[in-house]
Amino acid sequence: MSKPRILITGARGFVGSRILACLDERYDVHAVTRTQADASGATWHQADLLDPATCAAIIRDVRPSHLIHSAWETAHGTFWEADSNLAWLDAGKALYSEFCSQGGQRIVGCGTCAEYAGSSAPLREEDDDPVPPSLYGRAKRDLLQALREMPVSFAWARIFYPYGPGEDAARFVPSICRSLLHGQLAKCSSGVQLRNFMDVRDLGAAIAKLADHRLEGPINIGHTASHRLGDVAMMLGQIAGRTDLIRLGALPDRAGEPAVLIPDLRRQTNELRFAPKIAINDGMNDAYRWWTKQMAIDDLANTSQPRNE
């Protein structure tokens, strides 16, 4: 019997690469990238998914039975209101529509906690906001609505705050690590915001598990413990031995951000039967060590560059 063929988009990204690493030998794995990839473990296809016609063509070429769509615009600080969110929405609709027309069986879409407006209580999957506060959240919500109208089994993984090796250097955890490693002040907002941080390795395992699961519809994916941003910053300061460099309140809070944004994980626990394995202190230690090595590599590369005299 032939293996089910699974196609994953965003397979070289921060989250997508971890999903790819967790797909086992049960699948014939195909992956999409904008640039040529030499990595093993999958059959790679080069394509620009922002072109809806290209999305349809890649489905016709690969003819997957399963699809994990993790590709999206996530440039830190700009993606919230970027016009590219609308392009990704159109591309996702084209991808899903062609997948269904070619007889695809199961879709796993990657959603976001930005589909929620926030609440003082853990958010349930049915609490998604009809008008999310950001264009990013609205585009993701609209893609989910389109998926609901298609004749296919699907799960929609609502991602909260992943962190770990390979994360965008401008995001919260890397920015703290890099400041500490440079011996500079790690400037933060008030730090009172309550968030749910999950090691990207656990996140990848959870989303990969959804590929052949019977669970339908949205599901929050997160860690069993949530933390305030200030506590996470201080945790990294303790790991580095430089809590004196953490400056809470040095930056303004982002306008409109909710004070509490954490998931209700009953579907993850009771239906998916998934429990994260990596405690936050262990994950933050790993992230800090990764940035220590990465910055040493970057420094060596910079010093080896020829200078114009």
C-alpha positions in Angstrom: 0.0 0.0 0.0 1.4 3.4 -0.9 2.0 6.0 1.7 -0.3 9.0 2.1 1.3 12.0 0.4 1.5 15.1 2.5 2.4 18.6 1.3 3.6 21.2 3.7 4.0 24.9 2.9 6.3 27.3 4.8 8.5 24.2 5.3 11.7 26.3 5.8 10.0 28.7 8.2 10.3 28.9 12.0 7.2 26.8 12.6 7.0 24.9 9.4 10.5 23.5 9.7 9.6 22.0 13.1 6.4 20.5 11.7 8.4 19.0 8.9 10.9 17.5 11.4 8.0 15.7 13.2 6.4 14.1 10.1 7.4 10.4 10.3 7.9 7.7 7.7 4.2 7.0 7.4 4.1 9.9 4.9 5.5 10.6 1.4 6.5 14.1 2.4 6.6 17.0 -0.1 7.5 20.6 0.9 7.3 24.0 -0.8 9.9 26.7 -0.7 10.4 30.0 -2.5 14.1 29.2 -3.0 15.9 26.0 -3.9 16.3 23.7 -0.9 18.9 21.0 -0.5 17.5 19.6 2.7 16.8 15.9 2.9 13.7 14.2 4.3 11.3 15.5 1.7 10.7 16.1 -1.9 11.1 19.9 -2.4 9.2 22.1 -4.8 10.1 25.7 -5.6 7.1 28.0 -5.9 5.9 31.5 -5.0 2.7 30.7 -3.0 1.6 34.4 -3.1 0.4 33.7 -6.7 -3.0 31.9 -6.5 -2.3 30.3 -9.9 0.9 28.8 -8.6 -0.9 27.5 -5.5 -3.3 25.6 -7.8 -0.5 24.3 -10.0 1.5 22.9 -7.1 -1.5 21.0 -5.9 -2.1 19.6 -9.4 1.5 18.6 -9.7 1.9 16.9 -6.3 -1.7 15.7 -5.8 -1.4 15.3 -2.0 -3.9 13.5 0.1 -2.9 15.7 3.1 -2.0 19.3 3.3 -0.4 21.4 6.1 -0.5 25.1 5.3 1.9 27.1 7.5 3.2 29.7 5.1 2.3 33.3 5.8 3.7 36.8 6.2 5.2 37.2 9.7 7.8 40.0 9.5 8.0 41.2 13.0 6.4 44.6 13.7 4.9 45.0 10.3 2.8 41.9 9.6 -0.2 43.0 11.8 -1.5 45.5 9.2 0.5 44.5 6.1 -1.4 44.4 2.8 0.3 41.1 2.1 -2.2 39.5 4.5 -4.8 39.9 1.9 -2.6 38.3 -0.7 -1.9 35.3 1.6 -5.7 35.1 2.2 -6.3 34.8 -1.6 -3.5 32.3 -2.0 -4.8 30.1 0.8 -8.2 30.0 -0.7 -6.7 29.0 -4.0 -4.6 26.3 -2.4 -7.5 24.8 -0.4 -9.9 25.0 -3.3 -7.6 23.2 -5.7 -6.7 20.6 -3.0 -10.4 19.8 -2.6 -11.0 19.6 -6.4 -8.2 17.1 -6.7 -9.7 14.8 -4.1 -7.5 15.8 -1.1 -8.6 14.3 2.2 -7.3 16.3 5.1 -6.1 19.9 5.7 -4.3 21.3 8.7 -4.4 25.1 8.6 -2.2 27.3 10.9 -4.3 30.0 12.6 -3.4 32.5 15.3 -4.3 33.8 18.7 -4.8 37.1 16.9 -8.2 35.7 15.9 -9.2 36.5 19.5 -9.7 39.9 21.0 -8.5 38.8 24.4 -10.3 38.0 27.7 -9.6 37.8 31.4 -10.3 34.0 31.1 -8.7 31.3 29.0 -10.1 31.6 25.5 -12.1 28.8 24.0 -12.1 27.9 20.3 -15.7 29.3 19.9 -14.6 32.7 21.4 -12.9 33.8 18.2 -13.8 37.4 17.5 -16.1 38.2 14.5 -13.9 41.2 13.8 -10.3 40.5 15.1 -8.5 43.7 15.9 -5.7 43.3 13.3 -5.7 42.8 9.6 -3.6 39.7 10.2 -6.2 38.2 12.5 -9.0 39.1 10.2 -7.3 37.5 7.2 -6.7 34.3 9.1 -10.3 34.3 10.4 -11.6 34.8 6.8 -9.4 31.9 5.5 -10.9 29.7 8.3 -14.4 30.7 7.2 -13.6 29.8 3.6 -12.2 26.4 4.7 -15.4 25.7 6.7 -17.4 25.9 3.5 -15.2 23.4 1.6 -16.0 19.6 1.5 -12.9 18.4 3.4 -11.8 17.2 6.8 -9.8 19.9 8.5 -8.2 21.1 11.7 -7.3 24.7 12.4 -4.3 25.1 14.8 -4.6 28.4 16.7 -1.0 29.2 17.6 -0.2 31.5 20.6 3.4 32.5 21.4 6.0 30.1 20.0 9.7 30.6 20.8 12.9 28.7 20.2 15.9 28.3 17.9 15.6 30.0 14.6 13.1 32.6 15.7 13.1 36.1 14.1 15.7 38.1 15.9 13.4 41.0 16.5 10.8 39.0 18.4 10.4 39.2 22.2 12.6 36.2 23.4 15.4 36.7 20.9 15.5 40.5 21.4 16.0 39.9 25.2 18.7 37.2 24.6 20.6 39.3 22.1 20.6 42.4 24.4 21.8 40.3 27.3 24.6 38.7 25.2 25.7 42.1 24.1 25.8 43.3 27.7 23.2 46.0 26.8 19.9 47.0 28.5 17.1 44.7 27.6 14.3 47.2 27.2 10.7 45.9 27.7 7.2 47.2 27.9 5.4 47.1 31.3 5.6 43.3 31.2 2.3 42.8 32.9 0.7 41.1 29.8 -0.2 37.5 30.4 0.8 35.3 27.5 1.2 31.6 26.6 4.7 30.6 25.5 5.3 27.3 23.8 8.6 25.8 22.6 8.4 25.6 18.8 9.5 21.9 19.0 6.4 21.1 21.0 4.3 23.2 18.6 5.7 21.3 15.6 4.9 18.0 17.2 1.3 19.0 18.0 0.5 20.3 14.5 2.1 17.2 12.9 -0.1 15.0 15.1 -3.2 16.8 13.7 -2.4 15.6 10.2 -3.9 12.1 10.6 -6.2 12.9 13.6 -10.0 12.9 13.5 -10.3 16.2 15.3 -12.3 18.8 13.3 -12.3 22.5 13.4 -10.3 25.1 15.4 -8.1 23.9 18.2 -5.9 26.0 20.6 -2.3 24.8 20.6 -0.3 26.0 23.7 1.5 25.2 26.9 -0.2 24.2 30.1 1.4 27.2 31.9 1.1 30.9 31.0 3.5 33.6 32.1 3.7 37.4 32.2 6.1 39.0 29.8 8.0 40.5 32.6 8.5 37.2 34.3 9.8 35.7 31.0 12.3 38.6 30.6 13.5 38.1 34.2 13.8 34.4 33.6 16.1 35.1 30.7 18.0 37.6 32.8 18.6 34.9 35.5 19.7 32.4 32.8 22.3 35.0 31.6 23.2 36.0 35.1 22.3 39.6 34.2 19.0 40.5 35.7 20.4 44.0 36.2 20.0 44.6 32.5 16.3 43.9 32.4 14.3 47.2 32.1 10.6 46.7 32.5 8.6 49.7 31.5 11.3 51.2 29.3 9.1 50.8 26.2 5.4 51.6 25.8 2.9 48.8 25.6 1.6 48.2 22.1 -1.6 50.1 21.5 -4.7 48.0 21.8 -3.0 44.8 22.9 -5.0 42.7 25.4 -3.8 42.4 29.0 -4.6 38.7 28.9 -4.4 36.4 25.9 -4.2 32.7 26.9 -5.8 29.5 25.6 -8.3 27.1 27.0 -6.5 23.8 26.2 -9.3 21.2 26.7 -9.4 20.2 23.1 -5.7 19.8 23.0 -5.7 17.7 26.2 -8.9 15.7 25.9 -9.3 15.2 22.1 -5.8 15.5 20.6 -4.3 14.0 23.7 -1.2 16.1 23.4 0.8 17.4 26.3 3.9 19.6 25.7 7.2 18.0 27.0 9.4 21.1 27.3 9.1 23.2 30.5 9.5 26.9 29.9 12.7 27.2 31.9 14.3 24.4 29.9 13.1 25.9 26.6 14.3 29.4 27.5 17.7 27.9 28.5 17.9 26.2 25.1 16.9 29.4 23.3 19.5 31.4 25.1 22.2 28.8 24.3 21.2 28.8 20.7 21.5 32.6 20.5 24.9 32.4 22.2 26.2 30.1 19.5 24.4 32.0 16.7 25.8 35.4 17.7 29.3 33.9 17.9 28.9 32.6 14.3 27.6 36.0 13.2 30.5 37.8 14.8 33.0 35.4 13.2 31.4 36.0 9.8 31.5 39.7 10.3 35.2 39.7 11.3 36.1 37.6 8.3 34.6 40.0 5.7 37.2 42.0 3.8 37.3 45.7 4.6 37.6 48.5 2.1 40.5 50.6 3.1 
